[in-house]
Amino acid sequence: MRVGLRTKEAVVIICLTFAVVATTTLIHLSQLTRVIVQEVSGQAELIAKQIYAQSRRALSHTSARNPRDILRRDRELRSLLEASVGYSPYLLYALIADREGRTILHSEGRKEGSSSSSHPGLQELLSLGPVRRFQALYQDGRIYEATLPLDLNGKPFGSIRLGIAPSLLRRELNASVRQGVTVAGLALPLAWLVAMGFAHRAMAELRAMSLVDELTGLHNRRGFLFLAQQHVKVASRTKRGMLLLFADLDDMKQINDRLGHQQGDLALIDTASVLKETFREADIIARIGGDEFAVLAIEAGQDSADILRTRLQENLDARNAKGGGRPYTLAISVGMARYDPSHPYSIDELMARADASMYEQKQRKQQS
């Protein structure tokens, strides 16, 4: 009788442990699917904004009357669409359409795809319940769209649409699913800890894939490289120059040591605001780590370096004149490197050159 009781207790413990492990694994997989879709949504938004900015630039640089022809003829815009689809592993197509839904410009990748005529919004994928969202990531044949309205002279003109197949995202989940299901099947107390470890590791890896710096709202290093590499390809095809600016906030360590890290964070936020005021919406502005910032200025001419350096200093002076109760003065050391399509460099080489130029300026400041 006692042996039978112990057997029943063991069975109950195993069943309860299995239930805990299985439930925990499902919860974390549910969170994992949401993080994946959020990251994809963020990347799609970044790509759509870059296409929007180039579309507006194309329309503003000509006096022709037919905007559809302008967009169709713009080589840089076409190259940007092709580079976006080619670079992104989940993007099936990128297109610009008019108000009636007629396609003006279109680029489509050769990837496993979908034949569905139903194209719900990408946000709908986020709004699904955990089980349906998980199923959607494994579902072939359906496309979700990220859409950005395109206006002309303040009036609705059309839209930019990016097609995303959830089935292309499933490789992000495959390893986690296999690990979670295998561990859940062990039904041992240790399995719960291992399942938690796998889930947390997978979520940490996905968070590391984020493209936006949480403090400043600028792109982070990953986001900067993601977009800059596309524009290097476009500039190489269209033979247009770019300018890479590398900036370092002066005396950041002293601000943190004397006034605390909260004031240091405010200094970084102020610096980000000055950079946004200085550069165009189409330019790629990022905080790439600590007190370091990078900007890729698109279509920058030979005389752009001096113009941008002067404008940046004027905006810094204006921000310092306002004060805002800060017990320090914002100062930035800046280095620049030009991308010449006739003698192209990789984005890493450009960053190294701009960094070296910035370091020289910082050294001159310390010696003066």
N, C-alpha and C positions, 0 to 999 in steps of 0.2 A: 504493500500500500504506500509506504514511504517512498519507495523507488518510483512508483507510478506518479506520485505527486511531484517529485523532483523533475520527472520527465515532462509533465505538463507545464511546470514553472519554466523549464528551459525553453519549451516550445513557445510559450507566451512571450518570454524575453526576446527570443529570436524574431518573432513576428512583430513585436513592438519596435525593435531596433530596425528591422527592415522597413517598417512604415515610416519611422523617423527619417531614415536615410533617403528613402524614395521621395518623401514629401520635401525634404530639404533640397534634394537635387532638382526637383521640379520647380521649386521656388527660385532657385538660383538660375536655372535655365530660362525661366520666364524673365528674370531681370536681365540676363545676358542678351536675349533677343531684343529687349527694349533698348539697351545700350547700343547694339549693332545698328538698329534702325535710326536712332538719334544721330549717330556718327555719320551714317550715309546721308541723312537729311542735311546735316551741317555741311558736308562736302558738296552736295548738290547745290546748296545755297551759294557757296563760295564760287563755284563754277558759273552758275547763272548770273551772279553779279559781275563777274569778269566779262562775260558775253554781253551783258547789258551795257557796261561801260564802253566797250569797244563799239557796239552798235550806235550809241549816242555820239561817240567821237566821229564815227564815219559820217553820220548825218549832219554833224556840225561843220565838217570841213569842206562842204561843197554847196554850191548855190543851185544845183540841179533840182528840178521840180518833182521828179518821181523818186520818192524815198525807197520804193521796192527795188528799183534798178541800182540805187546807190548801195544798198545792202548786198545785193547779189554780186556786185562787182568788187566789193571790198575784199582784197586778198587776205589781209590780216585777220578779218573776221572769220573767213572760211577756214583759215589755218588754225585759228583758236578753237573752232568747233571740232575740227578733225583731231587736234591734239588732245582736247578734253575727252573725247570718246576713246581715243587710242590709249590714253594714260590710265583712265579709270577702269578697274576690273568689273564694275557692276553697271556701267552706263551703256545702254544699248544704242541710244541716239540722242542728238541734240539738234533742235530746229528752232527757227524763227518763223512765226506765222502772223498774218494780218488779222484784222478784227473778224473777218469772215471765216477764219480758220484755214485759209489757203497758205500753203507752205511757200516761204520766200527763200530760205536757205536751210540746207539739211545735211547732216552728216550721220552715218550709221556704221557701227562697228560690226565686225564679223565674229560674233560670239553666240553661244547657245542662247536662244531667245524665246520669244512668245509670239503666238499667232492670235492672241486675243484682241478683239476690237474695243474692249472695255478698258479705259485708262483712268481709274480713280486717282485722286490726289495722294501724294506720298504721306501726308499727315493722317490719312485714313488708316494706313498701315500701323501707325503709332496708336491710333484710337482703338484698335482691335483688342479683345480680351487676350490673356496670356496664351491660351490653347490655340485660338484662331491665328494669332500673330506667329506662333511657332510653326503652325501648318503652312502659313503663307510664305515663310522663308524657304520652305521645301517644295513649294508648288510651282510646277512648270506651266507655262502658257498664259501668265498674267503680267501685265506691265503697270507699274505705278508711275505717275508723273509728278515732277517738281516743276512748278510754273511760276514765272515772274512776269508781271505786266510790263509792256514796253510802250512808252508814250512819246509823242512828237509835238513839240511846242505846247506842252501842257495838256494835250488831248490824247485820249486812248488811241493807240495805233495798232497794237497787236500783242504778242506774247512770246516769251522764250520758254520752251518746254524741253525738259530732260526726261527721257524714258529709262526707268530702272526696273530690272527683272529681279524679284525677290529670290528666285532660284539661283541667281549668281552669287548670292550672299551666303549660301549654305555652307561653303567650305570653312567660313569663319566659325561655324557651329560644330562641324563634324567631329573634330577632336574632342571638344568639351562634351558632346553628347555620348561619344563612345566611352570616355573616361567615367562620366557620371553614371551611365547605365551599368557598366561593369562593376563599379564600386558599389552601387546600390544593390546589385545581386549578391554581394558577399554576405550581407545581413549580419555583420559583426560590429561591435561597438567602435572598433578602429575605423570601420568604413565611413562612419559619419564624419570623423575628423579629416579623412582623406578626401571625401567628397567636398567638404567645405574648402579644403586647400585648393583643389582643382578649380572650383567655381571662383574663389577669390583671385586666384592667379589669372584666370581667363578674363575676369572683369578688370583687373589691374592692367592687363595688356591692352584691352580695348580703351580704357581711359587714357592710356599713354598715346593712343592713336588720335586723340582730340586735336583739332587744328586751331583752336582759339585759346589765347592766354586769358585765364579767368580774371586776373587783376585789372588789366588795362582794356580788355575787349579787342585788342589787336590780334592778328594772327600770331601763333607761337612759331617756334623754329620749324616744326613739322609742316604747319600750314604754309609758311613762307616757302619752303623748299618745294612743296607740292605744287604751288602756283608758279613759282619762279622757273622751275624746270620746263613747264609748258610754254612760258613766254620766251625762254631761250630758244626753243624749237621754232616758235613762230618768227622770232627776230632773225633766226638763221635763214628761214625760207624767204622772208620779205625783205631782207637786207636793210633792216632798220636798227638804229642804235638804241641802247638803253644805258641808264646810269644807276649804279649800285652805290647806295650811301650806307656807311657803317657808323653808328653813333654810340657814344658811351657817356653816361651821366656822370659828371665830375663830382668828386667828393662824396660819393654814395656811402662809403664806409663811415666817414665822419658824421654824416646825417644820422645813420643808424646808431652809431655809438653814443653820440651826444644827445639825440632827441628821441631815440627809440624807433623800432621797426614800423610803427604806425605812420610816423612822419616820413620814413623812407618809402613806404607804399604810396603815400600821397605825392611824393616827388616823382615817382614812376608814372603815376596816373596823369600828373600835370605834363610830364614830358610827352606822353602818348597824345595828349590833347594838342600840344604844340605841333607835333608831327602831322596830325590829322589836318590842322589848319594850314599847314605849309604845302602839303602834297595833294594831288588830285584823287578823286574817288577811284579812278582806274589804277592808280599806283598801288603796289603791294607794300603795306606797312606792317612791321612785325616787331614784337619783343622776343628776341631769340635766346634770352637767358639772362638772369640777374639784372644788371643795369645796362645791358647792351640791346641796341635796336638796329634794325636793318630796313632799308626802303629800296625797292626796285622801281625806278621811275621809267615808265614806258614811253617810247618815242621821244627820248631826250636828245636834243640837238647838241652840237659841239659847244655852244656857249651856255648850256644848261647848268653846268656845275657852279659857276660863279653866281648865276641868277638864283639858284636854289639855296646856296650857302647864305647869300644876302637875305633872302626872304625868311629863312629859318632863324637867322640872328635877329631880324626885326620882330618876328613873332615871339621869340624868347624875351627880348627887351620889353615888349608890350606886356607879356605875362608877368614879368618881374616888377614892372611899374604898377600893376594892379595890386601886387602884394598878396592880398588874401590872407593876411595874418601869418604868413610863413616866416620863420626865423632863419631863413637861408635864402640864397640866390640860386636860381636854376642856371646851370652852365653845362654845355655839351661839347665834347670833343668829336670832331667829324672827319671821316676819311671817305674818299670817293674813288670809284674805279669805273671806267667806261667800257661797255660791251661794244666791240667793233665787229660787225658780222663778217667783214673781210678777213679778220684775224680772230676767230671766235675762241672764247674760253668757256669752261664749264662754270656752273654757278658756284661751286666750291672754290675754284681758282679766283673768281671775281671777289668772293667774300674775303679770301686771304689777302688779296691786293688792297681792298678797301680797309681791312683791319690794320694792315701795315701802315697805310696812309694815316689812319686815325691815331695810331700809336705815336707816329712822328709828331702830329699836332699836339698830343697830350704832353710829350716830352718837351716841346718848345714852350708850352705854357708853364711847366714846372721850372724851366730854366730862366724864364723872364721875371 
